[in-house]
């Protein structure tokens, strides 16, 4: 664990005061109740708080704030109304100012940003506030699979704030390789920290108690081929494109069930679309579920048609449960999915092709059994919580060896000593 007594040299954070922990502030624009990035961020907060550090979580106006406030006695949660998901010059400037003020008020030793918008605003504010260590967590590539103008803007912004970043933490080698190729954060340390989860929970899980209602059958032997898409209902996940293609190639009454587990801004649109496409007999929107391991156990395989991802937790969870996957070819997915061994990595980025491969696999019991055997032999132990925490601690400790970071800690120490002396 990252404990203060392991940071001994005088140039490192423990020199601020050997009896005090670090004050670490995590910043994320939108903390939904469910979501892979959110689970990763919260797990990091809990680990660091329980390791003896003072931890704060700052999130924007559209967050499910009540799901996190008072969730853990050692973590303080702050909501910034000015921090919004959409680009808004007025709101973004106001949010940056508020973040700077908050970092100073909290006496932040470390600012750890997550996702694109919070990553830009948080890093600028952190540097303006004189925070000694600014870390950015790369969960997704904001400049990947977007229009050229958007790519230029996003990539330019990442290059600028990359100069203000002391350490980049990636969820996969794939995102790390892209940052290296585009030279974002050149000369800065880049570490890979796997998105941890309770891997054991997904092994040999039982079916959910309501499995009959979910797949519309009474007997287990009559179970249709069941496909699970475990994802937030937002445009980036491309549920709508997937469903339209599925409707065009799967006839009414086919023994296939598509279970869409998750919630989000696209919920009502997708409910309407399922009705209009006439696929209500084969597609069900389940909303948020607290039993993903049981849904995976019920499924025959999982799918994901996202346009952009880091390395999605739902894919790791499916493989942990011994279920193969059909996925878009986003960067880094080959680290765990072996094409035609434990699943299918589709040949193009089109969500429609994910739907076509899904139906083809559902209609091929021989291939499905082959991939299932491959999934059951796939090790996902690297994604266990303890491995994540060890990797996170190592990344932070590596940051403290940076001469510029050490200098900032010394400056902060001197400023705090002067402030204490002036109030004595």
SULGI-V677897 format. One record per residue. SS is DSSP state (A for helix, B for strand, O for the rest). D_LAST is the distance of its C-alpha to the last C-alpha in Angstrom with 1 decimal. Layout:
ss=<SS | SS>
d_last=<D_LAST | D_LAST>
This chain:
ss=<O | O | O | A | A | A | O | O | O | O | O | O | A | A | A | A | O | O | O | O | O | O | B | B | B | B | B | B | O | O | O | O | O | O | O | A | A | A | A | A | A | A | A | A | A | A | A | A | A | A | O | O | O | B | B | B | B | B | B | B | O | O | O | O | A | A | A | O | O | O | O | O | O | O | B | B | B | B | B | B | O | O | O | O | O | O | O | O | A | A | A | A | A | A | A | A | A | A | A | A | A | A | A | A | A | A | O | O | O | B | B | B | B | B | O | A | A | A | A | A | A | A | A | A | A | A | A | A | O | O | O | O | B | B | B | B | B | B | O | O | O | O | O | O | O | O | O | A | A | A | A | A | A | A | A | A | A | A | A | A | A | A | O | O | O | O | B | B | B | B | O | O | A | A | A | A | A | A | A | A | A | A | O | O | O | O | O | O | B | B | B | B | O | O | O | O | B | O | A | A | A | A | O | O | O | O | O | O | O | O | A | A | A | A | A | O | O | O | O | A | A | A | O | O | B | B | B | B | B | B | O | O | O | O | A | A | A | O | A | A | A | A | A | A | A | A | A | A | A | O | O | O | O | O | O | B | B | B | B | B | B | B | O | O | O | O | A | A | A | A | A | A | A | A | A | A | A | O | O | O | O | O | B | B | B | B | B | O | O | O | O | A | A | A | A | A | A | A | O | O | B | B | B | B | O | O | O | O | O | O | O | O | A | A | A | A | A | A | A | A | O | O | O | B | B | B | B | O | O | O | O | O | A | A | A | O | O | O | B | O | O | O | B | B | B | O | O | O | O | O | A | A | A | A | A | A | A | A | A | A | A | A | O | O | A | A | A | A | A | A | A | A | A | A | A | A | O | O | O | O | A | A | A | B | A | A | A | A | A | A | A | A | A | A | A | A | A | A | A | O | O | O | A | A | A | A | A | A | A | A | A | A | A | A | A | A | A | A | A | A | A | A | A | O>
d_last=<35.2 | 32.3 | 29.7 | 26.5 | 27.9 | 30.7 | 28.6 | 28.0 | 28.0 | 24.8 | 25.9 | 26.1 | 23.8 | 22.9 | 21.1 | 18.3 | 17.4 | 20.4 | 19.5 | 19.2 | 22.4 | 23.3 | 23.0 | 26.6 | 27.9 | 31.7 | 33.4 | 37.0 | 38.8 | 41.1 | 40.5 | 43.9 | 44.6 | 46.9 | 47.2 | 46.9 | 43.9 | 42.1 | 43.0 | 41.8 | 38.4 | 37.8 | 38.9 | 36.4 | 33.6 | 34.7 | 35.1 | 31.6 | 30.0 | 32.0 | 31.1 | 27.4 | 26.0 | 24.4 | 27.3 | 27.8 | 31.3 | 31.7 | 35.2 | 37.3 | 39.1 | 42.3 | 40.8 | 41.8 | 38.3 | 39.3 | 40.7 | 37.3 | 34.8 | 34.2 | 36.6 | 34.1 | 31.2 | 29.0 | 29.7 | 28.2 | 30.9 | 30.4 | 33.3 | 33.3 | 36.2 | 36.3 | 37.1 | 40.9 | 43.5 | 45.8 | 45.1 | 43.8 | 42.2 | 40.5 | 39.1 | 38.2 | 36.2 | 34.4 | 33.8 | 32.4 | 29.9 | 28.9 | 28.6 | 26.4 | 24.1 | 24.2 | 23.6 | 20.4 | 19.3 | 20.3 | 18.7 | 22.3 | 23.1 | 26.8 | 29.0 | 32.4 | 35.0 | 38.4 | 41.6 | 42.4 | 40.7 | 37.4 | 37.8 | 38.0 | 35.4 | 32.9 | 33.2 | 33.0 | 29.9 | 28.3 | 28.9 | 27.7 | 24.4 | 24.0 | 24.5 | 25.2 | 28.3 | 30.9 | 33.8 | 36.9 | 39.4 | 43.0 | 44.9 | 47.6 | 49.0 | 48.5 | 50.9 | 53.7 | 56.9 | 55.9 | 57.7 | 57.6 | 55.6 | 53.0 | 53.0 | 52.3 | 49.4 | 47.8 | 48.4 | 47.0 | 43.8 | 43.4 | 43.9 | 41.2 | 38.5 | 39.7 | 38.1 | 34.7 | 35.3 | 34.2 | 36.6 | 39.5 | 40.4 | 44.0 | 45.9 | 49.0 | 50.5 | 52.4 | 49.5 | 48.1 | 51.4 | 51.5 | 48.1 | 49.4 | 52.7 | 51.0 | 48.5 | 45.5 | 42.4 | 44.5 | 42.7 | 40.1 | 40.3 | 42.3 | 42.5 | 44.7 | 43.2 | 45.9 | 45.3 | 45.2 | 47.1 | 48.7 | 51.8 | 53.5 | 53.5 | 56.0 | 58.4 | 61.3 | 59.8 | 62.3 | 63.6 | 61.8 | 63.3 | 64.5 | 66.2 | 69.5 | 68.1 | 66.3 | 69.5 | 72.1 | 74.1 | 75.0 | 76.0 | 74.0 | 77.1 | 77.4 | 73.9 | 73.9 | 72.1 | 68.5 | 66.1 | 62.4 | 60.1 | 56.5 | 54.4 | 52.4 | 54.9 | 53.9 | 56.0 | 54.8 | 56.4 | 59.8 | 61.2 | 63.5 | 65.1 | 65.6 | 67.2 | 69.6 | 71.0 | 71.2 | 73.2 | 75.6 | 76.5 | 76.2 | 79.0 | 78.6 | 78.9 | 77.9 | 76.4 | 73.0 | 69.8 | 66.7 | 63.6 | 60.7 | 57.6 | 54.5 | 53.4 | 52.1 | 53.0 | 56.6 | 57.5 | 59.7 | 61.3 | 62.3 | 63.7 | 65.9 | 66.9 | 67.9 | 70.2 | 71.6 | 72.4 | 74.2 | 72.3 | 71.0 | 73.3 | 71.5 | 67.9 | 65.3 | 61.8 | 59.8 | 56.4 | 53.3 | 54.1 | 52.0 | 54.7 | 55.1 | 56.4 | 59.2 | 60.2 | 60.4 | 62.5 | 64.9 | 65.1 | 67.5 | 65.2 | 62.3 | 62.2 | 59.6 | 60.6 | 57.3 | 57.2 | 53.9 | 52.1 | 49.9 | 51.4 | 51.8 | 50.9 | 54.0 | 56.3 | 54.5 | 54.8 | 58.5 | 59.2 | 57.3 | 59.6 | 62.6 | 63.5 | 64.4 | 63.1 | 64.4 | 61.7 | 61.4 | 61.1 | 57.4 | 55.6 | 54.7 | 57.0 | 59.3 | 56.6 | 57.6 | 60.7 | 63.8 | 66.4 | 69.5 | 68.1 | 65.5 | 65.8 | 66.6 | 64.6 | 66.5 | 67.9 | 66.4 | 63.3 | 65.4 | 64.5 | 68.2 | 68.9 | 66.5 | 68.5 | 71.8 | 70.7 | 69.4 | 72.8 | 74.7 | 72.7 | 73.2 | 76.9 | 77.0 | 76.6 | 77.4 | 74.6 | 72.2 | 73.0 | 72.6 | 69.2 | 68.1 | 69.0 | 67.0 | 63.9 | 64.2 | 64.1 | 61.1 | 57.9 | 54.7 | 52.5 | 50.3 | 49.0 | 47.9 | 44.3 | 43.4 | 44.7 | 42.7 | 39.5 | 40.3 | 41.1 | 37.9 | 35.7 | 37.7 | 37.3 | 33.5 | 33.5 | 35.8 | 33.4 | 30.6 | 33.0 | 33.1 | 31.6 | 30.4 | 28.7 | 27.0 | 25.8 | 24.3 | 22.5 | 21.1 | 20.1 | 18.3 | 16.5 | 15.3 | 14.3 | 12.3 | 10.5 | 9.9 | 8.8 | 6.2 | 5.2 | 5.6 | 3.8 | 0.0>
